[in-house]
Amino acid sequence: MLEELKDKKILILGFGREGQDTFKFLKQLFPKKEICIADQKLDKNYLKKLGGYDVIVKTPGIPFKILPKSSLNKITTQTEIFFDNCPGKIIGVTGTKGKSTTSSFIYQTLKKAGLKAHLVGNIGQPVLAFLNEAEPQSIFVYELSAHQLYGLKKSPHIAVLLNIYDYYRSFLEYAKAKANIAKYQTKNDYLIYNSQDKEVNKIARQSKARKIPIRGKYYELDMAAAKAVAKLFKIPELKKFEFLPHRLEFVGKFKGVSFYNDSLSTIPQTTIEALNFLGDKVQTLILGGFDRGLDFEKLAQRLKKSKVKTVILFPTTGQRIWQNMIEVGPQSIKHWFVKNMETAVKLAYQHTDKGKICLMSPASPSFGVFKDYAERGEMFKKFVKKYRD
């Protein structure tokens, strides 16, 4: 419990957004206590200075595998502190893709019904700031990444497990971390899970919680999860959800062309799902970004079956995507390689017919050309609107 930290020597490991929130929380709790900080921006040898502390509060960006073995038994996390001390209900949401949207949909459903809901974690605010005011009737919708779940020894009352894609070099370790969302659940807890996902089903079979299977493609699955939560709380289902920015966001219809911003698509599977969701009206597709070594063959196969007539390709994966498209068969699709968003949008206007769709769904991370997915999405929207007249 929190009082046990009173006489402990505490180090915050990593001083980004979450680390700063932890520092602020602990200083409010123990105003006279010295809280130490270790961060690579403050000292490049910060990992060599972890000795002499009773508790080390690690932030998600620092992997366990780089830490000295001697420090591992002293490590805790903001997530673990919150789970151990929260008097309210926690709805944990995880998956390779869709967790932000699903968390948002669940939060919207609970708020609309007048419940004391809070959106926290990756999508919302850091959680410790909520502990002082948390009550038994409080509900926390907590978006959880694999980094936050790794090493966790407590599971949420309601766990939502969407999907586990094998896109990571250390997949077994990644899947094991994701499994923690349900690992410590009891027969009094609930597991809402995607029954169409092989890896998710493996975890569900081992869970002691009451199981609620859901199905659906892309946003259908996210909505199904929110509706399942509504049933558990005996509140009305939402008929209409507000979508998050950069997640298949409708930018507008200009010169007869509908533009969609799906900048948060950082893997091929989500671009495939976006194509499936929008259907045959997608005529122009903007792809490419940072190269994480992902396989684009399935995306190339999906494009061969699609009505897409033009692809506009960013470095560095743009070249590999086009190569995969050639390998699956002769191409009637036109292609352009670009280095900036303004050129990409100009080409999109030139090569998309009235009544059709231009979709920006990169299937790749944004690093390199853009600072992050948000900047990429905002640049797309900026130039779409600039050239609409």
N, C-alpha and C positions, 0 to 999 in steps of 0.2 A: 504494500500500500504506500501511498505518497508520504505518509509520516515517517516511514522507514528510511527515506532519503535524507531526512533532516541532519543526521550525523555522518553521512557518507561524503567522501571526497568525489566530486562529480566532474566528468569531462564530457563536453559536447564535441563529437567527432564529425566535422563537416558543418560549415556555417552558411549554407544557402538559405532559402526561404524557410524550410522546415527547421533547420538548426537555430535560426534566429527566433522562430516561434517558441521552440523549446527553451531557449535562454530566457526569453521574456516571461514565460510561464513560471519557470523555476525561481527567477528573481522576485516575482510577485508572491510566490509561495514562501520563499525564504529570503527576505530582503537583505539580511546581513551576511548571507552565505556567499563564499567565493565560488563562482562557477567558471571552470576553465574551458578554453576553446582550442581545438586543433583543426587546422584547415590548410590545404595545400597553397592557398593564396597568401597565407600568413607565414608559412614556413614549409619549404619543399621537403624537409625531413620530418614532417609532422607524424608520420607513422612510426617513427623511432622513439617517440616521446609519449607512449601510452602507458608506461609503467607508473606505479604509485597511486592509482585511482581505484576506488571501490566500485564505481559504476561508470560505464562509458555509454553515452546515448548516441548511437550511430544513425546517420541520416541515410536515406535509400540510395543515394548516388555512389556510396562507397561499398564495393562488394566485400563480402566476408572473406573471400579467398586471398585477398591481399593483406589481411590483418595478421599480426603475429599470433601464433597459437596461444601464447601465454596470456593474451588479452581476451580470448573468445568467451571465457566463462564470466566475464564482467560486462559483456555487451547486452544492452537492451535497446529498444527503439521507441520512437514516439507512438507508433501503432500499438506496441505491447503495453506501454504505460496506459494508453487510453483504454484498451480492452480490459486491463486489470482494474481500472478505477471508474469506468463509466456506469452510472446507475440506471441508465436508460437502455432501450433496445438498439442493437446494431444490425443494420442490413448491409452485409459486405457484398460487393459486386466485383467480379474479376473475369478475365478472359483475354485472349490475345487481342481481339478487336471487339468493339462495341460496348465496352464497359462504361465509357463516359456518357454515351447516349442513353444507355439503359439506366445508369444512375440518375441522370437528369429526368427521364420519364417516370421513374419511381418517385423521385422527389416531387415532381409536379402533381402526381396522383395524390400523395399524402397531404401536400399543402392545400390542394383544392378541397379536400375533405375537412380542412380545419385542424389537422393534427400538428403537433409541435415537431416538425421535421426540420432537419439541417442537412445540407449537402457538404460533405467533407472529403478530404483525401486529395487525390490527383486533380480532380475536377473542381473541387470546392476549396475551402480554406483549411489550413493546417488545424488539427483537431484539438490540441491541448488547450487552446483558448476557450473552448466550449466547456471544459470540465467543471469550472467553478459554478456555472449556472445550470449544469445538466441535472435533470430531475428524472424520477422513475418513468414519467410519461413522455420523456424526450425520445425521439427516434432519429438515429443518425444513419444516413445513407452514405456509405463509405466506399469510394472507388479505390480498389486495392491492386497495385501492381505486383509482379513477381518479387521485386526487391522488397516491398513492404511485407509480403507474406513469408519470405524466407526466414526460417528460424522461429516463426511465431508458434506459440504453444497454447493458443486459445483461438477458438473459432467463433464467428458471429452467430447470433440467435437465428438469423435468416441469412443463408448464403445463396448467392446467385452465381452460377458457373456457366458461362456462355460458350466458350470454345477454347481449344488449345491447339494452335497450329505449330507444326514442326518446321519453323523457320530459323531456329537458333542452333548454334554450334553445340552448346551444352544443353541439348533438349531434355535429357533425363533430369538434370538438376532444375531446369526451368519448370518441367511438369510436376516435379516433387514439391517445389515451392507453391505452385498453384493449388496443389492438393491440400495444403494446410488450411484453406478456407473452409473445408469440410471435415478435416481429420479429427478435430477435437469436439465435434458436435455430439449431442446426446439425443436420445429418443424424444426429448422435449423441444428440439430445434427443427428447423426446416431447411431443406436443400432444394432450391429451384434450379433445374439443370436442363441443358440442351440434349435431348435424347437422340439427336441426329449426329452427335460428335463422338467418335470412337474413344478418344482419350478421356473425355468428360464422363462417359458411361463407365469407364473403369473406376474412376473415383467415386461415382455415385453408388456403384455396387458395394463398395467397402464402407460407405457411410452408415452411421447408426441413426441419422436424422430421418424425419418423415420426408419422403421424397415427392416432389412435384415436377413431373417431366413437362417440358415445353418444346414446341417445334416452330420452325419458321425460317425464312430467308431474310438476311440483312435486317432492315428495320422491323420486319414482322416478328423476329425473335426478341428484339428489344421491347417491343410493345407487349408481347406475350408475357415477358418477365414482369413488367409493370402491372399487368392485369392479374397475374398470379399473386402478387403482393396485395393488391386491392382486395382479393377474395380472402386472404389471410386476416386482414384487418377489418373485413366486413364493411368496406366502404365502396362507393360507386367507382366503376372503371371510367377512365377518361376517354372521351370519344375523339378528341383531337389533341395531339401533342405538339409542343413547340420544339423545333429541331435546333440543335446547337450550330453555331457558326463553323464553317469549314467541313461540315459533315453532310454531304449531298445538299448543300445550301443553294436554294434557287436565287440567283443573282438578279434575274429579270429577263424580259423578252424585248429584244432590241433588233430593229430591222428584220423582224419576223423570226429571229433565232432565239431559242431559249438557252440561257447559259446557267450551268450548274458548277458550283465550287465544291469539290470533294478533296481539298488539300490534305485532309487527315488520312487519306488513303496512302499508307506507306508500305504496303505489301501487295503482291499481285492479287491475292484472294479478294481483297476488298474492292479492287477495281472490277474484277469479274462480277462481284455481287452488285456493284453500282450499275454495270451494264445490264444485268438481269433485271434490276429494279426499274430502270428507266425504259428498257425495251428497245425496239427497232428504230425509234426516232433518233437515237444517238448517231450522228453522221461524222462528227469531228471529235477526236479524243486527244487530249494533251497529257503526255506521259513523261516519265523519267525524273531522275534525281540522283542522290548519293548512292554509291554502289556498296551494298552490304553483302554481296555475293548471293542474292536470292535467285531462285530459278523462275524464269519467265515463260517456260514452255506451255504451261496450262493457259496462261493469259494469251499467248500467241494462238493457241488452238481455239480459244473462245473468240478471238478477233476474226479468225478465218470464217467462223460461222455467223458472224454479226453483219449488220448493215453499215458498219463504219466504213467511210470512204477515204478519210484523211486522218493520219496520225502526225502529231507535232511533238518532237522528241527533244527533251533536255538532257544535258550531260549529267552523270557519266553513264547511267544505265540505258540511255536512249539508244546507243549503238548496239548494246546487247539485246535489247528488246526487238529492235529491227532485225538483227541477225536471227533471233529465235523465230520471228515471223517468216523469214525466208526459208528457214529449215523445215517448217511445217507444211510448206507448199508454195507454189507460185502466187505472187501477190498482185492483186488489182488495186490494193489500197495505196493511195499517194502518201508520201512521207516527206517531212522536212526536219532538219536538225536546227535547233535554235539555241541561243545562249542567254536570251533575256525574255521576260514576260511580255514586254511591249510587242516584240516581233511575233511572238506566239499568238497573241490576241488579234493582231492585224491579219495574220494568216487564217485564223479561225473565222473572222468576218468574211474573208474572201472566198472561203471554200465550204461554207455551211449554207445550205439552201433554206429559204423561208419555210417555217413549219417544222424544222428539224432542231436537233439539240447539239450544242457544243458542251462537252463534259471535260472538266479538268480533274482527273483522278490519277495522280502520278504513279501509283504502285511502287513508290520509292520514297525514302526520307528526303528532307529538304536541304540538308547541309551542303555547303559548297556554293551554290548559286544564291541561296537564301539563308537567312539566320535561323528560321524555324518554319514549321508548317503554317503558322498564323501569318507571318510576313508573306509567304508564298500565296496564300489565299487572298490576303488584302491587296497584293499587287495585281492578281488576276481580276479582282472586282474593280480596282481602280482603272485599269486599262479597258475593261469591258465597257465601263461607263464613259470613259474618255472618247471612245470611238463609236458611240452609239448613234451620233447624229450624222 
